[in-house]
Amino acid sequence: QVQLVESGGGSVQAGDSLRLSCEASGSTYGVNCMGWFRQSPGKERERVADIYSNGGITHYADSVKGRFTISQNNAKNTVYLQMNSLKPEDTAMYYCAADVKFVGSNVGCGVVAGIDRWGQGTQVTVSS
C-alpha cells in the first residue's frame, strides 16, 4: 500500500515561509485524495488542506486561506504545502494523509475518519 513521507519542516520567524513536501511510494493506485493535517499539544488534529486526484479540487481550513497553497506534481505522487506569512498559531506537527478508494469509509480527506494512510509528521515552529 502507499507510504507517505513528509519533509520540509523547521523553525522560522513570524512572516516567514516554508514549503512542506510529501512523497508517496509503493502503490498509489486508488488514491482518492491527499491532504495535510496538523496537531499541536492539547489540541485536536485538524485538516489544513487537501487535494483530489480527479480534477485537482482543493479545500482549505479558514485559518490558512490566502496564506497556504496545496499542490501536487504531474505524476500525483508528491504533494506540497506552500506556507506563507506564517504565524505563531501555525506551530504544530504537520502530517501528510491519504484516502484510498477501496480502503475504509471513503468519505474523503476533510476529516480524520476518512484517512487511510498517515505520514510520520514534520514539525513546524513559528516564533514571534
HELIX and SHEET records of a PDB file:
HELIX    1   1 ASP A   62  VAL A   64  5                                   3    
HELIX    2   2 PRO A   88  ASP A   90  5                                   3    
HELIX    3   3 VAL A  112  GLY A  114  5                                   3    
SHEET    1   A 4 GLN A   3  SER A   7  0                                        
SHEET    2   A 4 LEU A  18  SER A  25 -1                                        
SHEET    3   A 4 THR A  78  MET A  83 -1                                        
SHEET    4   A 4 PHE A  68  GLN A  72 -1                                        
SHEET    1   B 6 GLY A  10  GLN A  13  0                                        
SHEET    2   B 6 THR A 122  SER A 127  1                                        
SHEET    3   B 6 ALA A  92  VAL A 100 -1                                        
SHEET    4   B 6 VAL A  31  GLN A  39 -1                                        
SHEET    5   B 6 GLU A  46  TYR A  52 -1                                        
SHEET    6   B 6 THR A  58  TYR A  60 -1                                        
SHEET    1   C 4 GLY A  10  GLN A  13  0                                        
SHEET    2   C 4 THR A 122  SER A 127  1                                        
SHEET    3   C 4 ALA A  92  VAL A 100 -1                                        
SHEET    4   C 4 ARG A 117  TRP A 118 -1                                        
END                                                                             
